[in-house]
Amino acid sequence: MASPARTPDTLDLGPRFTAAEVAALNARFADASTQEMLAAVLGEGLAGRVAVVSSFGAESAVLLHLVAQVDPATAVLFLDTHKHFPETLAYRDALVAQLGLTNLIVLEPDAAVVAKKDEAGLRWSWDPDGCCEIRKVVPLARAMAGFDASITGRKGFQSATRAGLPRFEIDSSDAAGRLKINPLASWTKDALDAYFTVHGLPRHPLVDQGYPSIGCAPCTSKVAPGEDPRSGRWKGWDKTECGIHVPGSTDSDSGELPPGYEPVF
C-alpha cells in the first residue's frame, strides 16, 4: 500500500503581522484601558514574543509599572550606549529592583564597530545620526531578531512627529513585519503625573533639573517651561528621533572626523 504523499516543509518568510491585522487590533482595543490591552498582549500571548524597549528616562516608570503588574518576567531591553548620564544607570537599577522586573537585558554597541567608527567617542558631535546608528539602532535590531513585537513608551503629546500615534503599528525598521505597541500613545502629561503620584513611583533625578526628556548625556539639554518636551534632544540639529522608531539607516562607513573639525564644548 502506497504511503500518502508527504506535505513538503515550507519556511514562512512572510511578515509576522499585516496591516489588516494591525487595524483589527487597533479597532479591538479602541475603547479598552491600557491595563486591559497589556493583559491581552502579555497575558494571552496576543503578540507572540514581546519585549519592552525602555530608556529608563523621565516617564519610563509608568510603562514599566504597568508591564510589571501583568508579567514582571517580560523582557526589558535597555540600550547602554556608554553615553548615558550616571543618574540614568542608577535610576534603571533602582526601578528594576522596586518593580520586581526579572528580565532586564542590557544591549551594548559592538566594541569593534565603535573602535572603527567612533574611536574618539565624539561622533555624536558631528554625526549624531551615525552615533545613534552604532550605539542604538544596530544593537536593538540584532536583539529584536528574537522577538515578534516591541512595546515602547512613546506618547503622542511629546512632539509633533509623534502626534496621532496609534496603539498598534507595523515596525518599519526592517521587512520582518514585527508589531510595535504604544500603550501610552494617548496618555496626557497630567495622566502620567497622576499615575506617578497614585502608585508612588520614583522620578528620574534629572526631571527636577529641567530635563523632561532624557537620552544620552552629550545630546540632551534642559528645556524651558512651555517648550516641546523633546526640544532638548539633539538641540541645534534637524533631528527628533534616535532612529530606532524610524525606517532606514543613516550610518556611513567613515569613522573619521571631518577635515579641520574641532568639536565645540
C-alpha positions in Angstrom: 0.0 0.0 0.0 1.5 3.3 -1.1 2.0 5.8 1.7 0.3 9.1 1.4 2.3 11.9 -0.2 4.2 13.9 2.4 3.4 17.6 2.5 6.7 19.4 1.8 8.2 21.5 4.6 8.0 25.2 3.9 9.6 28.1 5.5 7.3 31.1 6.1 9.3 34.2 5.3 6.3 36.5 5.3 5.8 39.4 7.7 4.8 38.5 11.2 1.9 41.0 11.1 0.0 42.5 8.3 -1.6 46.0 8.0 -5.1 44.4 8.3 -4.1 42.6 11.5 -2.8 45.8 13.0 -6.0 47.7 12.0 -8.0 44.9 13.7 -6.0 45.2 16.9 -6.5 49.0 17.0 -10.2 48.5 16.5 -10.5 45.8 19.1 -8.8 47.8 21.8 -10.1 51.2 20.8 -12.1 51.5 24.0 -10.1 49.3 26.2 -8.0 50.6 29.1 -4.2 50.4 28.9 -4.3 47.7 31.6 -6.8 45.6 29.6 -4.7 45.9 26.5 -1.5 44.9 28.2 -3.2 42.0 29.9 -4.2 40.6 26.5 -0.8 41.3 24.8 1.3 39.9 27.6 -1.1 37.6 29.5 -2.7 35.9 26.4 0.3 35.9 24.1 -1.6 38.0 21.6 1.5 39.4 20.0 3.9 36.4 20.4 7.3 37.0 21.9 7.3 40.6 23.2 10.0 42.8 24.6 9.7 46.3 26.2 12.2 48.8 24.9 12.9 51.3 27.7 15.3 54.2 28.0 14.6 54.4 31.8 14.0 58.1 31.1 11.7 60.7 32.5 8.4 58.8 32.2 9.6 55.2 31.8 8.4 54.2 35.3 4.8 54.3 34.3 5.0 51.8 31.4 7.4 49.6 33.4 5.0 49.5 36.3 2.0 48.7 34.1 4.0 45.8 32.5 5.2 44.5 35.9 1.6 44.2 37.1 0.9 41.8 34.2 4.2 39.9 33.9 7.4 41.0 35.7 9.3 38.5 33.7 8.7 40.3 30.4 12.0 41.1 28.6 13.0 44.7 29.1 15.7 45.9 26.6 17.9 48.8 27.6 20.4 50.2 25.2 23.5 51.1 27.1 25.2 53.4 24.6 28.1 54.2 27.0 26.9 57.8 26.8 24.2 57.8 29.4 24.0 60.1 32.4 25.2 58.3 35.6 21.8 59.2 37.1 20.1 57.2 34.4 22.0 54.0 35.1 21.4 54.3 38.8 17.7 55.0 38.2 17.5 51.9 36.0 18.8 49.7 38.7 16.6 51.2 41.4 13.5 50.9 39.3 14.1 47.3 38.2 14.5 46.4 41.9 11.5 48.3 43.1 9.2 46.9 40.4 10.5 43.4 40.6 11.4 43.2 36.9 13.3 39.9 36.5 14.4 40.0 32.8 16.4 43.2 32.2 18.6 42.7 29.0 21.3 45.3 28.6 22.3 45.9 24.9 25.7 47.4 24.1 27.3 48.5 20.9 29.8 46.2 19.2 33.2 47.2 20.6 35.0 46.6 17.2 32.5 48.8 15.4 32.9 51.6 17.9 36.7 51.3 17.7 36.4 51.6 13.9 33.8 54.3 13.5 33.9 56.3 16.7 37.4 55.7 18.2 37.5 59.2 19.7 34.0 58.9 21.1 33.0 62.2 19.6 30.8 61.1 16.7 27.8 62.4 18.4 29.2 66.0 18.0 29.4 65.9 14.2 27.2 63.0 13.1 24.5 62.3 15.7 22.6 60.0 13.3 25.7 57.9 12.8 26.4 57.8 16.5 22.8 56.6 17.2 23.1 54.0 14.4 26.2 52.5 16.0 25.1 52.7 19.6 21.3 52.2 19.4 19.8 51.1 16.0 22.1 48.2 15.2 22.2 46.7 18.7 18.4 46.9 19.0 17.9 45.4 15.5 20.2 42.5 16.5 18.3 41.8 19.7 14.8 42.1 18.1 15.6 39.2 15.9 14.4 37.0 18.8 11.1 38.8 19.3 7.8 39.3 17.4 6.8 42.6 18.9 8.1 45.5 20.9 6.4 47.7 23.5 7.5 51.4 23.5 6.9 54.3 25.9 6.2 56.8 23.2 3.4 59.4 23.7 1.6 61.5 21.2 2.0 64.7 23.1 5.8 64.5 23.2 6.4 66.1 19.8 4.8 67.0 16.5 6.4 63.9 14.9 4.5 61.6 17.5 1.1 63.3 17.3 -1.7 60.8 16.4 0.4 57.8 17.4 -1.6 54.6 17.2 -1.6 51.9 19.9 -0.5 49.3 17.3 1.6 49.7 14.2 4.0 47.8 12.0 7.6 48.2 12.9 9.1 49.8 9.8 12.7 49.4 10.8 13.0 46.3 8.6 10.9 44.0 6.5 10.2 41.5 9.2 6.7 42.9 9.9 7.1 43.0 13.7 4.4 44.6 15.8 5.2 47.9 17.6 2.9 48.6 20.6 2.5 52.0 22.1 0.3 51.6 25.3 0.7 55.2 26.3 0.1 56.7 22.9 -3.0 58.7 24.0 -1.9 59.5 27.6 -1.5 63.1 28.6 1.2 64.6 30.8 -1.4 65.1 33.5 -2.4 61.4 33.4 1.3 60.4 33.7 1.9 62.7 36.6 -1.2 61.4 38.3 -0.1 57.8 37.8 3.3 58.6 39.4 1.6 60.0 42.4 -1.1 57.3 42.9 1.5 54.5 42.7 4.3 56.2 44.5 6.7 55.8 41.6 10.1 57.4 41.8 11.0 60.2 39.4 14.2 60.2 37.3 16.5 62.5 39.3 17.2 64.8 36.3 13.5 65.7 35.8 13.5 68.3 38.5 16.6 69.8 37.0 14.8 70.7 33.8 15.1 67.6 31.7 11.6 66.3 30.6 13.1 64.0 28.0 16.4 62.2 28.8 18.7 60.4 26.4 22.5 60.3 26.1 24.2 63.0 28.1 26.0 64.7 25.2 22.8 65.1 23.2 20.4 66.1 26.0 19.8 69.7 27.1 17.5 71.3 29.6 14.1 72.5 28.3 12.4 75.8 29.2 8.8 75.8 30.6 6.3 75.5 27.8 8.7 74.1 25.2 8.2 70.8 23.4 9.3 68.2 25.9 11.7 66.7 23.3 13.2 70.0 22.2 16.2 69.4 24.4 17.2 66.3 22.4 19.8 67.0 19.8 19.3 70.7 20.2 20.6 72.6 17.2 20.3 69.6 14.9 17.5 68.7 12.4 16.9 65.5 14.4 14.0 64.5 16.6 14.4 60.7 16.9 17.4 58.4 17.6 16.5 56.1 14.7 15.0 53.1 16.5 11.5 54.3 15.7 12.0 55.4 12.1 12.8 53.3 9.0 16.2 53.2 7.3 19.8 53.5 8.3 21.8 56.8 8.2 25.1 55.3 9.1 28.1 56.0 6.9 31.2 53.8 6.7 33.6 56.5 7.7 34.6 56.8 11.3 36.9 59.8 10.7 36.3 63.4 11.9 35.6 65.8 9.1 38.7 67.6 7.8 39.7 70.5 10.1 36.9 69.6 12.6 37.2 70.9 16.1 34.3 70.0 18.5 32.8 72.8 20.5 32.1 72.1 24.1 
